[in-house]
Amino acid sequence: MGSSSLPSFIQMSSTYSSSPQKKFQIGIARTNTQFSWSFSSPPSCKVLYKSVPLAASIAILLWSSPAHAGFMSGISGIESVPGPQLPPIDFLNRFNEENQKKYAENDARFQSSPLLKKLLEQSKLNKEKNRKETEDKYCIRGAEWGVGDCSAEGMSPEEREQFIAMLKQKAEQK
């Protein structure tokens, strides 16, 4: 096998030995497209020795049951047990009711305040203005790229430049 060209017949052999008395040889011969295997001694013990752990590993992987959290996996924790009923404290109940009334009044007064109404109206106007600016920006970009609703695809180069200039002027006026 020292030559650089491929011979028409290749002979490979390997020797496996697990003990000094047992030897196993594999020979592979190739002639054009035909392969033949030859075993010099039957390796039944060796093959059995290597295939049993493989079969056991595959069996464990394929037939293993899902893991469980343990014997308490179906039991709810202590946080689900209601605690003892404490006696109501009148002072705290009255204080809580007064605070709730105060908060409700403040919320109603804030909701009806002219400042909040002015800010909500300004927010609506800004939203519409920002939407229109975004629309104009994308229309100009579409005209320059030749895509979308504002495309200037069928126009001559002069008409296209005039159209884009008109869109930019219109966007700046707002």
Secondary structure in CASP SS format (residue, H / E / C, confidence):
PFRMAT SS
TARGET T0000
AUTHOR 0000-0000-0000
METHOD secondary structure of the structure
MODEL  1
M C 1.00
G C 1.00
S C 1.00
S C 1.00
S C 1.00
L C 1.00
P C 1.00
S C 1.00
F E 1.00
I E 1.00
Q E 1.00
M E 1.00
S E 1.00
S E 1.00
T E 1.00
Y E 1.00
S C 1.00
S C 1.00
S C 1.00
P C 1.00
Q C 1.00
K C 1.00
K C 1.00
F E 1.00
Q E 1.00
I E 1.00
G E 1.00
I E 1.00
A E 1.00
R E 1.00
T E 1.00
N C 1.00
T C 1.00
Q E 1.00
F E 1.00
S E 1.00
W E 1.00
S E 1.00
F E 1.00
S C 1.00
S C 1.00
P C 1.00
P C 1.00
S H 1.00
C H 1.00
K H 1.00
V H 1.00
L H 1.00
Y H 1.00
K H 1.00
S H 1.00
V H 1.00
P H 1.00
L H 1.00
A H 1.00
A H 1.00
S H 1.00
I H 1.00
A H 1.00
I H 1.00
L H 1.00
L H 1.00
W C 1.00
S C 1.00
S C 1.00
P C 1.00
A C 1.00
H C 1.00
A C 1.00
G C 1.00
F C 1.00
M C 1.00
S C 1.00
G C 1.00
I C 1.00
S C 1.00
G C 1.00
I H 1.00
E H 1.00
S H 1.00
V C 1.00
P C 1.00
G C 1.00
P C 1.00
Q C 1.00
L C 1.00
P C 1.00
P C 1.00
I C 1.00
D H 1.00
F H 1.00
L H 1.00
N H 1.00
R H 1.00
F H 1.00
N H 1.00
E H 1.00
E H 1.00
N H 1.00
Q H 1.00
K H 1.00
K H 1.00
Y H 1.00
A H 1.00
E H 1.00
N H 1.00
D H 1.00
A H 1.00
R H 1.00
F H 1.00
Q H 1.00
S C 1.00
S C 1.00
P H 1.00
L H 1.00
L H 1.00
K H 1.00
K H 1.00
L H 1.00
L H 1.00
E H 1.00
Q H 1.00
S H 1.00
K H 1.00
L H 1.00
N H 1.00
K H 1.00
E H 1.00
K H 1.00
N H 1.00
R H 1.00
K H 1.00
E H 1.00
T H 1.00
E H 1.00
D H 1.00
K H 1.00
Y H 1.00
C H 1.00
I H 1.00
R H 1.00
G H 1.00
A H 1.00
E H 1.00
W H 1.00
G C 1.00
V C 1.00
G C 1.00
D C 1.00
C C 1.00
S C 1.00
A C 1.00
E C 1.00
G C 1.00
M C 1.00
S C 1.00
P H 1.00
E H 1.00
E H 1.00
R H 1.00
E H 1.00
Q H 1.00
F H 1.00
I H 1.00
A H 1.00
M H 1.00
L H 1.00
K H 1.00
Q H 1.00
K H 1.00
A H 1.00
E H 1.00
Q H 1.00
K C 1.00
END
